[in-house]
Amino acid sequence: MILTVTPNPSLDRTYEVPALERGEVIRATGERMDPGGKGVNVSRAVAAAGRRTVAVLPLGGAPGALVADLLHAQGIEVAPVPVAGATRSNIALAESDGVLTKINAPGPELTAAEQELLLATVRDRSAGADWIACCGSLPRGLAPSWYADVVTRAHAGGARIALDTSGRALLEALRARPDVVKPNAEELAQAVGRPLATVGDALKAAEELRERGAGAVLASLGADGQLLVDSAGTWFGSARVTAVRSNVGAGDSSLAGFLIAGGSGPEALASAVAHGAAAVRLPGSVMPTPSDLDPSAVTVTTDVPMDRELTEPVS
């Protein structure tokens, strides 16, 4: 079982549009409504793969009730933490050329009692979990050290932690030594405080995160592939993708694929790459099922292309 923790979930509405023209009336060619948040997406991808998952998340108001209903409909066990504020609603505009514009609401502010209930729920529901995946931004009210506290408590209970967050929350959590962290290129650059122009730059940044406390680093480099750096070695994975429909949740799908396949080594990286590549071919934040995967399109190697320039360098 994979337990996910999403401190700031959302109700996500995705509209497919021919092109985004500022100040004009735009007619959508398609629309979706999905439960959102990084940890929620990981649970959705795990469930789509036919595995058991439990989603811990604070929920409030009508949007929160709808998020719970949508998750239940996808066969996901929900461990809700009731909060007074309404769950946030986000909007994504997906253009036909693959460009995505997102508008993310801030979300509710959690009270001290709600924060403690969230921690207690994670503790109570983590028994028997193969992995605990803590993902996404922290809502107002939670200190940047909150994830570090979760990692420490989880390790005390014998659980393994995968962390997907950014900024100060990531840096604080590294001190607690999470088992896996999954930054993208932008989050890597932010964490080490310097620009990334090549795959080699990303590798050096990932190695630095390991020096700061991460057991392993699974770095998503978008169209340029993924890196896995751990105590056993370094691997680079990539996949052929002919058309991108939406990259919403692709990184979350990758993390799910990684954990489903055991959470370590080249086989887990291959699963992560396959899940991410499948996700970008689907609309909105739809998570891939096993039939959507194309393992034959995936390449994993120890020969990292150090000098390859990133398609989207991070300054």
N, C-alpha and C positions, 0 to 999 in steps of 0.2 A: 504493500500500500504506500502511496505517495501522498503525504499531507502537504497542502499548500497554505501559505499565510499571505493574505493580501490586505495590508492595513488601510489602503485607500482605493476600494473597488469602484466600479462605475457601471452605468448603463450606457452602452456605446451604440450610436446610430451612425451607420456608414452609408453615404450616398455616392453612387457612381455617376460622374458627369463627363460630358465630352471634353470640356475645357473650363478652367476657372477664370471667369472674366469679372474683374472687380467693378461693382456698381451696376451689374446687369442681372436680369432675372434668368436663372439657370434651371433648366428642366433636367431632373435626374433621370437616368436611364435604368437605374436599379437602386434598391435600398435594402438595408438589413438592420436588425436590432439585435444586439448580442450583449450578454453579460461581459463586463470588461475589467481590466486590471491585469497586471502581469501574472500574478499567482493564479487568478481565475483562469487565464488562458492556458497556463500549464496544466491545470486540472482538466480543462476541456480537451486538451490534446492527449492527456493520459487516458481519459475516458474513451476518446475516439479510438484509441489503440486497444480497447477492451480490458484495460487494467483498472483496479479499484483506486479511487482517490477521494480524499476528504478535503473540502475547502473551508478554511477558517477565515471569516471576514466580518467586519462590522457592517451592519445594514440598518438603514433608517428611512422612514417615509415611504411613499408610493414607489419611487424608483428602486429602493432597496427590496421591497416585496417582489417587484417584477424581476429583479436580478435573481432572487432565490427561486422563483417559478421557472425561469429560463434554465437555470442550472439543474434543477430537479428534472426538467424535461429531457436533459441530455444525460441523465443517469448518474449525476454527480451528487454525492452525499454532502449536504451543506451543514456546517457548524456555525450558525449565525451568532454574532454578538450584537444585541440590540443597542442602538445609539439614538440619541434625541435628534441629531441633525439628519437631514435627508442625504442619501447617497447621491454622489455627483452624476451628472449626465454629460457625456462627451460627444463631439461630432467630428467625423472624418469625411473629407471630400477626396474621392479617388478619381483622378483624371484618366482618360483613355491611354495616355502615354506612360502611365505608371507613376506619375507624380502624386504624392499624397500630402494633403493639408489637414492638420489636426487642430482642433480646439478643445483643450482639456480644462475642465472646471477645477477649482481648488479642492472641493470636498468639504465635509463637515469638520469641526474642531472637536476632538475627543476630550471628555472630561477625565479627571484623575481616576474616577471609579470605572469608567468605560475602558481606560487603558489597562487597568489591573485585570478587568474581566477578560480582555483580549488575551493577555499573557496567560491567565489561568485556563482559558479554553484551549490554547496551544498546548499547554502542559497536559491537560486532561485527555486530549484527542491524539497525542503523539505516540501513545503506547502501541507498539507493533508496527510503526511506520518504518519502511526501508529508508526513506529520505524525507526530510522536511525542506521544502522549497519556500524561502522567504523572498518575496518579490515586490518590486515597485517602489514608488515614492512614499514617504511618510506623511500622513495627514497632519493638519495643524493640531498641536497639543502634544505630539510625540517628540521627545528629544532625539537629536541625531544619534545618540548612543543606544537607541531602543533596539535596533537589530543586534548590536553587540551583546545586549542583555539576553536576547532570545538565543543567540548562538551559545553563550555560556551555559544557560539553563538546559538547552538541548543536549549539549555534550555531557553535562552532569548526569543526564538520564540515559546516556548511551546512544543517542541518535546522531545521524549524519546530517549536515546542513549544506544546502546549496543556496547561494545568495545572489540575487540579481537586483542591484540598486546602484545608486551613483552618488557623487558629491561627498559631502561630509559623512553621510550615513555609511557609505562604503568604507571610507578611511577609518572611521571609528570601529566598524565591524572587523576590519582586518586584524586589529589587536586581539580579538577573541579567537582568531584562527579558524575561520569557516573552512569546511572541507573543499568546497568549490565556489568560485565566484564567476559570474558570466557577464562581463562588460562588453559593450560594443566599442567601436573605434573611438567615438566621441567621448564615451565614459572613461576609456583607457587614457586618452590624452588629458582629460580633466584630472584624473587621479594622479598622474605623474607630473603634471604641470608643464608639459611641452608638446609641440605639434608632432603629428605622425604623418609622414609622407609615403612610407613604404611598408611592406609586410615586415621587413626587418625592424623597423621602428616599433611596430606593434608588438613584435616578439620581445624586444628589449623591455618594453613597458610591462608586458605580462610577466616577465621574469622578475621585474621589480616588485610587482604585487605579491609574488610568491615570497620574496625576501621580506616583505612587510607582514606576512602572516598567512596568506592564502595557501591552502593545501594544493589546489590545482586551479588553473585559470583556463576557462573556455571562452575565448574571445571571438565575437562575431564581427566580421569585417564586411558585412553586406555582400555585394556581388563578387567580392574578392575572395570569399571563402571563410574558413574558421581555423583558429589555432587552438591546440590543446597543449598546455605546458604543465607537467606535474613532476613528481620525484622520479618517475620512471623514464622520462624523456620528453621529446617535443614532436608533435605531429601537425601536419597541415592538411586540411580537407577542403574540397571544392566539388561543385556539381554543375552539370550542364542544365541551364534553364533557358528555354526558348522564348517564353513570354511571361512577363510579370503582370499580374492582375491587381494584387494588393499585398503590401508587405506588413500590414497590420497583424501583429501577433506572431510574425515569422520567428523572431528571436525566442519567444516563449515556447513555440513549437519545437525549436531546436533544443532548448533546455529539457523539455519533456522527453524528447527522443534520447537525449544523453542519459537521463536518469532511468528511463525504461530499460536501456541496454546495460545497466549496471553502474553507470556514473564514473567509469574510469577506463583508460586505455583507448587504442585506435578503433576498436569495434564500437565503443560508445560514441566516439567522434563521428564515425561513419553514419551512425543512426541519427545523430544531431544534424548533420549536413543534409541527409535525406529528408528529414522532417521539415527543416527550414526551406529547402528547395520546393517541396510539395506545397507548403503553406502559401508561398508567393504566387502560386498558380491558381489559387482559389479566391473567391470574392470575399470582401470584407475581412472579418477575422475568423472565417471558417477554418477549423482545425482539420488536418488531414487524417484519413483512416488508412489502415494498412494497404488498401487497394490503390491509394493515391501515391504511394511511395515508389520510387524508381531507383533501387540500389545500384543498378548497372550504370547509372549516370554519375555515381559518386566515386571520387578518387581520394584516397588517404595515403600520405607519404611522409617519411621523415626528412625528405629533401625540401626544406622550406625555401621558397623563392624570395630570398632576403631583399633583393634589389627591385622586386616588382613594385611599381608605383600603385598606390591605392587609387581606385576609381574616384573616390570622394575623400581626398586628403583632409585631415583635421588640423586646423591651425590653433 
